[in-house]
Structure formats: C-alpha cells, structure tokens
Amino acid sequence: MKQFLLILFFVPILLFSQTGVKTIFNKSNSPLNKETITCVKTDQKGLIWIGTLEGLFCFNGNKWVKLTTKNSKIPSNKILCLETKKEKTFIGTPKGLLIINNNNWEIYNTQNSKLPSDKIRKIKIDDNNIAWLATSKGLVKYNKVFESVLSSEVTGIKNDDFISLDIDQNNKKWIGTNYGLYSYKDKIWRVFTTKNTAIPDNHIWEISVDASNKKWIGTKKGIVTISENEWELFNNKNSPIKTNIITSIVYDEYDRVWISTPKGVCSYDGKEWEKHKMEKKKTRVQNLFIDTFDNKWICTNNKIIVYNLEGVEFRNNKLENNKLIVSK
C-alpha cells in the first residue's frame, strides 16, 4: 500500500482576515474549477472541505490540497455530498461512502458492506451521532452497520430517485425524491405529493430544516414551507426569487435563510426579503454553502465568491504534524 504525505504549509498567523465583505477564488489563485463545486463543510478543527466533480479539496485558510483517486483512497473524483461530525468526515460518491477519522480512511460499498447502493446522494447525522444516507436505492441508517430503512420495494418509487435529506428537531427524517416528499420516524413513513398537499411540484431537490423546526422544501416550482400544519409557498410572484428552480437552502448564524437559484441569491429573516446582486449580469449561480465561520460560498459559472458582511475569515487549521496523510 502506497502512502502519500500531502503537506500543508502554514503561516505564523492563526487567523486570516480580509478587509471588506468578500474574497474571490478563481483559476488564478486556487485549484478550484469554477463550475464543479457540489458541497462545502467545515470540520471541528476549522479545515474547510470542498467537494467537486473533479476531486476533494481541503483548505486551511492559506493553502490548498487536492485529493483524487490518484493520490488517495477516494473511490471516485465525483464528490456528491459531505458531512462532518466531531472528528469524522463523511464523503458520499457514486462509488461508495468514505469516512475519514483523523488519518483512518474507511470505504464502504455494496461489495464489502450491506450498503444497498454505491451512490450516496446526501448525508445527515442526527443528535445520536447516527448517520442517515440518501442513496439511489433508498434511505439507509448507519450506526457501525448499514440498515436499509426506506427502499424502492417499500415505497414503490423507482431507483435513483432519493435526492435530498434533512432531519428535524423531533428526529423525523425528511426525504426528497422525484416523486414527492417522504417523512420517516419510528418505522412510520408518509408521502406528500401535489395530490394531497400544497407542494407545487413532486421534484424535491432541496430539503432544509431551520432553527424553529420549519421545513423548507425546494422544488422546480418554488419553495414550500411546512410549520406545524401550516403550508406556505414562495416563488417569483411573492418573493425576490427570480426563478423557481431552487439549488440551495442554507442558514447563517443569525438563522436567516439563504436561497440560491441560477439567477441569483436572496435571503429572508422571517419578515423581509433581501436580494443580493451579482457583479455581472451573465453570472449564473450554481449553488450556495455557509461554513461554520458564517462565510457564504457562492459558487457561480465564472468564480467562487466567499461573502461575509462582517468580513471574510478563514481559520488556519493545524493538522497533526502539519500533514494530511492519505494512502492508496
């Protein structure tokens, strides 16, 4: 087994802060490809993990490291989702699940586990540190072993349709598919579609639960929110959402919801909407992520804009021995 030492060089200052409200990453100052970012997460050490369709990137606030199938045990260069919890980083790909625990790398797929599908579309971890995976063949529970919870055999929907996932404050799982919205708790599941609810479209691309336990459901025809038994629809008729295609729904440290569509970014504090203008009219937003430093990563077709009203900050992460060790 070959081992590679990817060394991160650090500057003496522990906190890097840029004056102003944004910093720009493009080909001139980073290895990121502008159109391929799929997910961004920050771990407990402050290391920023960035998933793309060309590999996994680690950013410590100063230096970049790119991990691919050529220099690491990542099963695929296509990173579909990321989740971090305590010392673990969960990475979903079309060819299996990778769990990084410090320098211990574990890969799970249909060949070496009871995982029903290699394609991991979304990962969420509940308050009991149990991982829940939206895969191409259903909802899977992972607590040292894999257990299929909702499958196409149970729900009757086709394979490759479990797309989005989140967990509410009552530990109920909400799963989005191309055939409607599912909820699951204590072996009881329900389906919500255009036929029995106010959901405007059955293609559920994004699901996000806010601090008040309100569910934000992103579809092809706008966002519908669920609070208790109240349903509310937001689209281009009653909000600054320029297009009904929702690509991201995330929250900042003030519990303001941020929504991205191909035509831009807007935010909502529960009372008022705010539209955030892009620099150029031809800029197309791919998706949006917020890290634990409250930096908004706005991924567009021509650059990555990291935005923070208080000023963009990255904390230089000191890994053990200043090294990230991977093996192949």
N, C-alpha and C positions, 0 to 999 in steps of 0.2 A: 504494500500500500504506500503510494507516494504521499508525501506531505509537503505542503506549501505554506510558507510563512509570509503573510501579507502584512507588511509593517506600516503602521500609521505614524507619521512624524508629527509631533506636537509643538506648538509654540508655547512659550512660558505662561502666557496669559490664559487663565482658565475660562474667561468669559469674553466672547467676541460680540461686540455690539456695533451695528451700523447706524449712523445718524440718519434720520428720516424714517419713512414708513415702509419701504420695500427694498428688496435686493433682487437682482435678475440673474438667473442661471441660463446659459445657452452654450453653444458649442465652443465658444471662445474661452470660457472659464470653468467648464465642468465636462465630465464624460457623458452627461445625460443626453439621450436623444429626445428631442422636444415633443414627439408625438406618441411615446410609448409608455408613459408612466401609468401604472394601474392602481397603486396603493402607496401610502406613506404612513409609517408608525414610528413612535419614539419609545425606546425601552427604558427600564428603570435607571440605567446608567447615563442616559442622555444621548445615546447613539441613535441617529436617525436612519431607519431602514427604508429604502425606496425600491419598490417592485416595478419592473418594467417588462416589456415583451422581449427584451434582449439580455436579461440578467438581473441580478440583485445588487443594489448599491448600498454601501454603508458610508455615512457622512458623519464626521465627528465635530463639525463646526469649522474645520480648517482643511482637512484632507479627505479625499475620496478613495474608496476601494471598490472595485467591481468584481463580483463573484459570478462565475458562469460554470457550465458543465466541464469546461476545460481545466479550470483551476480549483474546483471544489466538488463536493458531493451533491450539489443541487441537481435533482433529477431532470429538470427542464429549465431552459432560459426564459420561458414564459411564466412570469410570476402573476398569478391571478388574484391573490389576496395575502394579507399579512395580519397577524395579531400578536401582541406581546402581553405577557403576564408575569410579573415578578422577574425571575431570571430566565424565563423561556421565551423564545420567539418561534411562532408557528408560521410556516410558509406553505401556501397552497399553490399547486401547479397542475397542469393537465396530466402529469405522470406521477402523481403521488403527493404525500404530505411530508414535509421536512420540519423537524423540531430541533432547534439549536438551544442547548442548555449549557451556558458557558462555552467550552470548547468541545462539548459532546454533541455529535451530529447523529440524529436518528431519522431514517427514511422508512415510511410505511406506504405500501401499495397493495394491490389485490393479490400479489404473489407471496407476500410474507406476513399478511395480516388478514383479518376479517373485514377490512375496508371494502365495501361493495363496489366502489368505483375509484379509479385513479384521479379523476377530475374533481379538484376541490375548488368550488366557486366562491365560498365565503366561510369565514371562521369567526365565532364569537365564544367568549369564555364567561361563564356565569360566576356568581359570588362564591360558589363552592369549588372554584378552580376546575370545573368540568368544561371541556371543550366541546362545542357543537359545530358540526361541519355541514354546510350545504354542498352536496355533491351532485353529480349528474344522475345519480340513482336514488336520491332522497336525502333526508335528514339523518345524520349519524351522530351518536353520542360517543365521546372518547374520554374515558377515565381509566387509563392504563391499558384498557382493551376497547375495541370498537364494537358498538352495538347499533344496528340499524333500527331507527325509530319510526320514520315515515318513509315509505318506499313507493315506487310506482305500482307495486302489487296491492298496497293498501289504499292509496289514493285514486288509482286508476288513471293518473296522468302519465304522459309519455316520458321517456328518459331524456336527460339533458335539459330539463326544464326547471330545476331548482336553482334559482339565480341569486336571490338576496335573503338576508337573515339578520334578525336582531332579537334581543331578549329584553323584556320589560321588567319593571321593578317587582312584579309578582312572580318572576322567573318563568313567565309564559314566553314560549318561542313563537316568533312571527316569521313566516317563510314566504317569500315571493316566488311565483312561477309565471310561466306564460299563459297559464290557465286560471289564474286567480290567486288569492291570498289565503294562506293557511295559518291557523294558530294551534299550538300544541302545549299541553301541560297535563301531567299525571295520567298519561296514556289516553287522554281525551283530545281529539282534534276536530276542528271546524274549518269549513271552507267558505270564503267570502268572494262573491263574483258580482258582475254587473246585474245579475238577475235577482240577487237577494239583498244587495246593499247599495250605497251611494258611490261605490267605486266607479270611476268613469271609464276604466279600461282594464282588461284582465291581464295585461302585460305588466307585471310588478317588477320594476327594475331596481328600485331602491326602497329600503325599509330602515327607519331610524327612530329610536325612542328618546324623547327629551327628558329633562330633569323632573318634569311634572308628570311623567308617565304617559304623555301624549304620543301617539304613534303617527309618524309622518310617512306616508306611502307615496312613492314616486312612480308614475305611470307614463304612458305615451300621451296621455291627455290631461296632464297636470298632476297636482298633489292633492290627495285627500288626507285629512287628519281625523284621528279617532281619539276622543277623550270621553271616558265613561261610555255613554251610549250616544254621544253627540258626534256627528259627521260633518265635516266642512271641506269644501272644495276650493282650492286656489289654482287659478290658471291665468292666461294672458288677458282675461276680461276683468278680473277683480284684484290684480296684483301686478307688480312690475316684471313678472316673469315673461320674457319676450317670446319664448317658445314653450310649448307644453312638454317637450322632451326633457325629462329630468335626469341629470347624470350624477349628481351628488347631493346629499343632505347631511350636513355636519353641524356641530355646535361649538361655540367658543367658550371661554372661561366665564363669561357673563350669561351663559345659557341662551344667547342669541342664536337663532338658526340661520345657517348659510346654505344657499341653494345655488347650484350651478346648472346651466343649460348650455348648449352650443353657442348661444348668442350672448352669454354674459353671466354675471354673478350678482345676486341680490341677497339681502339679509332682512330678518324680521325679529323684532323684540317682543312680539305678542300684541303690539298695538300699532306700530308704524313700520312700514317697509322702507328700505334704503337700497338704491341701485348703485352698484359700484362699476364705474366706467372703465373700459379697457383703453389702452393707449391708442390703438389703431382700429379702424372700423373692420378691417379684414381679420382681426384676431378672433380665433374660434376657441372657445374654452372646451377642453377635453374632460376635465374633472377637477375636483377641489378636495383638499385634505387639510385638517388642522392638527398640528402636532401638540405635544404637551407644554410647549412654550407659548402657545396661542398664536403661532405663526400660521398664516393661511397659505398653503401651497396651491397656487392657481396654475394648473397645467394647461397650456394653450398649444396651438399649432405652430407657433414661432418662438416661444420661450417659456420658461417657468418663472412666474412671479411669486416671490415669497413676501407676503404683506402682513404688516402688523401696525396698528395705529400708534402703539407706544414705542415703536422701533423694533426692527428685526433683531432677534438674539439667537445665537447658537451656543450651546454649552460644549466646550471641548471635552470629549469623553476620554478618560484614561482607562483603556483596557488593561488587563493583566499583562505586565511586562511590555506594555505599549505594542502588543502584537495581536493580530487576529489569526488564529491557527485553523486552517481547514485541511481536509485530507481527501484523497481520491484513490 
